[in-house]
């Protein structure tokens, strides 16, 4: 399995296992986080050039490939970064939604081992 297969499998794994994890949206509803590889799609991020995200993009998870080390004699490791985006109007306690999502992903990955 190579780095792109790992990336695609991780995105699919998170999509499948987070369908029931609902988070707040700007319109007051709830939805599961969308999972993307690399970056948010351009159509979902109209202000990308300004460096800001639209609140409609939330919640989301981005899985990004960082690089790999290949030692033919011992091991090959690939590094990925997982980015989380949530929406919450509560500036003091909103971080708890992001932390809860991070803990859920960490737990899912540990259980998969």
Contact map, one row per residue, 1 for C-alpha under 8 A:
11101100000000000000000000000000000000000000000000000000000000000000000000000000000000000000000000000000000000000
11111100000000000000000000000000000000000000000000000000000000000000000000000000000000000000000000000000000000000
11111110000000000000000000000000000000000000000000000000000000001000000000000100000000000000000000000000000000000
01111111000000000000000000000000000000000000000000000000000000000000000000000000000000000000000000000000000000000
11111111100000000000000000000000000000000000000000000000000000000000000000000000000000000000000000000000000000000
11111111110000000000000000000000000000000000000000000000000000000000000000000000000000000000000000000000000000000
00111111111000000000000000000000000010000000000000000000000000111000000000000000000000000000000000000000000000000
00011111111100000000000000000000000010000000000000000000000000000000000000000000000000000000000000000000000000000
00001111111110000000000000000000000000000000000000000000000000000000000000000000000000000000000000000000000000000
00000111111111000000000000000000000000000000000000000000000000100000000000000000000000000000000000000000000000000
00000011111111100000000000000000001110000000000000000000000000100000000000000000000000000000000000000000000000000
00000001111111110000000000000000000000000000000000000000000000000000000000000000000000000000000000000000000000000
00000000111111111000000000000000000000000000000000000000000000000000000000000000000000000000000000000000000000000
00000000011111111100000000000000001000000000000000000000000000000000000000000000000000000000000000000000100000000
00000000001111111110000000000000111000000000000000000000000000000000000000000000000000000000000000000000000000000
00000000000111111110000000000000000000000000000000000000000000000000000000000000000000000000000000000000000000000
00000000000011111111000000000000000000000000000000000000000000000000000000000000000000000000000000000000000100000
00000000000001111111100000000001100000000000000000000000000000000000000000000000000000000000000000000000000000000
00000000000000111111110000000001100000000000000000000000000000000000000000000000000000000000000000000000000000000
00000000000000001111110000000001000000000000000000000000000000000000000000000000000000000000000000000000000000000
00000000000000000111111000000011100000000000000000000000000000000000000000000000000000000000000000000000000000000
00000000000000000011111100000111100000000000000000000000000000000000000000000000000000000000000000000000000000000
00000000000000000000111110000111100000000000000000000000001000000000000000000000000001100000000010000000000000000
00000000000000000000011111011110000000000000000000000000001000000000000000000000000001110000000000000000000000000
00000000000000000000001111111110000000000000000000000011011000000000000000000000000000110000000000000000000000000
00000000000000000000000111111000000000000000000000000011010000000000000000000000000000110000000000000000000000000
00000000000000000000000011111000000000000000000000000000000000000000000000000000000000000000000000000000000000000
00000000000000000000000111111100000000000000000000000000000000000000000000000000000000000000000000000000000000000
00000000000000000000000111111110000000000000000000000000000000000000000000000000000000000000000000000000000000000
00000000000000000000011110011111000000000000000000000000000000000000000000000000000000000000000000000000000000000
00000000000000000000111110001111100000000000000000000000001000000000000000000000000000000000000000000000000000000
00000000000000000111111000000111110000000000000000000000001000000000000000000000000000000000000000000000000000000
00000000000000100110111000000011111000000000000000000000011110000000000000000000000000000000000000000000000000000
00000000000000100000000000000001111100000000000000000000001110000000000000000000000000000000000000000000000000000
00000000001001100000000000000000111110000000000000000000000111100000000000000000000000000000000000000000000000000
00000000001000000000000000000000011111111000000000000000000111100000000000000000000000000000000000000000000000000
00000011001000000000000000000000001111110000000000000000000001110000000000000000000000000000000000000000000000000
00000000000000000000000000000000000111110000000000000000000001111000000000000000000000000000000000000000000000000
00000000000000000000000000000000000111111000000000000000000001110000000000000000000000000000000000000000000000000
00000000000000000000000000000000000111111101100000000000000001000000000000000000000000000000000000000000000000000
00000000000000000000000000000000000100111111100000000000000000000000000000000000000000000000000000000000000000000
00000000000000000000000000000000000000011111110100000000000000000000000000000000000000000000000000000000000000000
00000000000000000000000000000000000000001111110000000000000000000000000000000000000000000000000000000000000000000
00000000000000000000000000000000000000011111110000000101100000000000000000000000000000000000000000000000000000000
00000000000000000000000000000000000000011111111100001100100000000000000000000000000000000000000000000000000000000
00000000000000000000000000000000000000000111111100001100000000000000000000000000000000000000000000000000000000000
00000000000000000000000000000000000000000000111111111100000000000000000000000000000000000000000000000000000000000
00000000000000000000000000000000000000000100111111111000000000000000000000000000000000000000000000000000000000000
00000000000000000000000000000000000000000000001111110000000000000000000000000000000000000000000000000000000000000
00000000000000000000000000000000000000000000001111110000000000000000000000000000000000000000000000000000000000000
00000000000000000000000000000000000000000000001111111000000000000000000000000000000000000000000000000000000000000
00000000000000000000000000000000000000000000001111111100000000000000000000000000000000000000000000000000000000000
00000000000000000000000000000000000000000000111100111110100000000000000000000000000000000000000000000000000000000
00000000000000000000000000000000000000000001111000011111110000000000000000000000000000000000000000000000000000000
00000000000000000000000011000000000000000000000000001111110000000000000000000000000000100000000000000000000000000
00000000000000000000000011000000000000000001000000000111110000000000000000000000000000000000000000000000000000000
00000000000000000000000000000000000000000001100000001111111100000000000000000000000000000000000000000000000000000
00000000000000000000000011000000100000000000000000000111111100000000000000000000000011100000000000000000000000000
00000000000000000000001110000011110000000000000000000000111110000000000000000000000111100000000000000000000000000
00000000000000000000000000000000111100000000000000000000111111000000000000000000000111000000000000000000000000000
00000000000000000000000000000000111100000000000000000000001111100000000000000000011110000000000000000000000000000
00000000000000000000000000000000001111110000000000000000000111110000000000000000011100000000000000000000000000000
00000010011000000000000000000000001111100000000000000000000011111000000000000001111000000000000000000000000000000
00000010000000000000000000000000000011100000000000000000000001111100000000000001111000000000000000000000000000000
00100010000000000000000000000000000001000000000000000000000000111110000000000111100000000000000000000000000000000
00000000000000000000000000000000000000000000000000000000000000011111000000000111100000000000000000000000000000000
00000000000000000000000000000000000000000000000000000000000000001111100000000111000000000000000000000000000000000
00000000000000000000000000000000000000000000000000000000000000000111110000011110000000000000000000000000000000000
00000000000000000000000000000000000000000000000000000000000000000011111000011100000000000000000000000000000000000
00000000000000000000000000000000000000000000000000000000000000000001111100111000000000000000000000000000000000000
00000000000000000000000000000000000000000000000000000000000000000000111111110000000000000000000000000000000000000
00000000000000000000000000000000000000000000000000000000000000000000011111110000000000000000000000000000000000000
00000000000000000000000000000000000000000000000000000000000000000000001111100000000000000000000000000000000000000
00000000000000000000000000000000000000000000000000000000000000000000001111110000000000000000000000000000000000000
00000000000000000000000000000000000000000000000000000000000000000000011111111000000000000000000000000000000000000
00000000000000000000000000000000000000000000000000000000000000000001111101111100000000000000000000000000000000000
00000000000000000000000000000000000000000000000000000000000000000001110000111110000000000000000000000000000000000
00100000000000000000000000000000000000000000000000000000000000001111100000011111000000000000000000000000000000000
00000000000000000000000000000000000000000000000000000000000000001111000000001111100000000000000000000000000000000
00000000000000000000000000000000000000000000000000000000000000111110000000000111110000000000000000000000000000000
00000000000000000000000000000000000000000000000000000000000000111100000000000011111000000000000000000000000000000
00000000000000000000000000000000000000000000000000000000000011110000000000000001111100000000000000000000000000000
00000000000000000000000000000000000000000000000000000000000011110000000000000000111110000000000000000000000000000
00000000000000000000000000000000000000000000000000000000001111000000000000000000011111000000000001001100000000000
00000000000000000000000000000000000000000000000000000000011110000000000000000000001111100000000001000000000000000
00000000000000000000001100000000000000000000000000000000011100000000000000000000000111110000000011000000000000000
00000000000000000000001111000000000000000000000000000010011000000000000000000000000011111000010000000000000000000
00000000000000000000000111000000000000000000000000000000000000000000000000000000000001111110010010000000000000000
00000000000000000000000000000000000000000000000000000000000000000000000000000000000000111110010000000000000000000
00000000000000000000000000000000000000000000000000000000000000000000000000000000000000011111110000000000000000000
00000000000000000000000000000000000000000000000000000000000000000000000000000000000000011111111000000000000000000
00000000000000000000000000000000000000000000000000000000000000000000000000000000000000000111111000000000000000000
00000000000000000000000000000000000000000000000000000000000000000000000000000000000000000111111100000000000000000
00000000000000000000000000000000000000000000000000000000000000000000000000000000000000111111111111000000000000000
00000000000000000000000000000000000000000000000000000000000000000000000000000000000000000011111111100000000000000
00000000000000000000000000000000000000000000000000000000000000000000000000000000000000000000111111110000000000000
00000000000000000000001000000000000000000000000000000000000000000000000000000000000001010000011111111000000000000
00000000000000000000000000000000000000000000000000000000000000000000000000000000000111000000011111111100000000000
00000000000000000000000000000000000000000000000000000000000000000000000000000000000000000000001111111110000000000
00000000000000000000000000000000000000000000000000000000000000000000000000000000000000000000000111111111000000000
00000000000000000000000000000000000000000000000000000000000000000000000000000000000100000000000011111111100000000
00000000000000000000000000000000000000000000000000000000000000000000000000000000000100000000000001111111110000000
00000000000000000000000000000000000000000000000000000000000000000000000000000000000000000000000000111111111000000
00000000000000000000000000000000000000000000000000000000000000000000000000000000000000000000000000011111111100000
00000000000001000000000000000000000000000000000000000000000000000000000000000000000000000000000000001111111110000
00000000000000000000000000000000000000000000000000000000000000000000000000000000000000000000000000000111111111000
00000000000000000000000000000000000000000000000000000000000000000000000000000000000000000000000000000011111111100
00000000000000001000000000000000000000000000000000000000000000000000000000000000000000000000000000000001111111110
00000000000000000000000000000000000000000000000000000000000000000000000000000000000000000000000000000000111111111
00000000000000000000000000000000000000000000000000000000000000000000000000000000000000000000000000000000011111111
00000000000000000000000000000000000000000000000000000000000000000000000000000000000000000000000000000000001111111
00000000000000000000000000000000000000000000000000000000000000000000000000000000000000000000000000000000000111111
00000000000000000000000000000000000000000000000000000000000000000000000000000000000000000000000000000000000011111
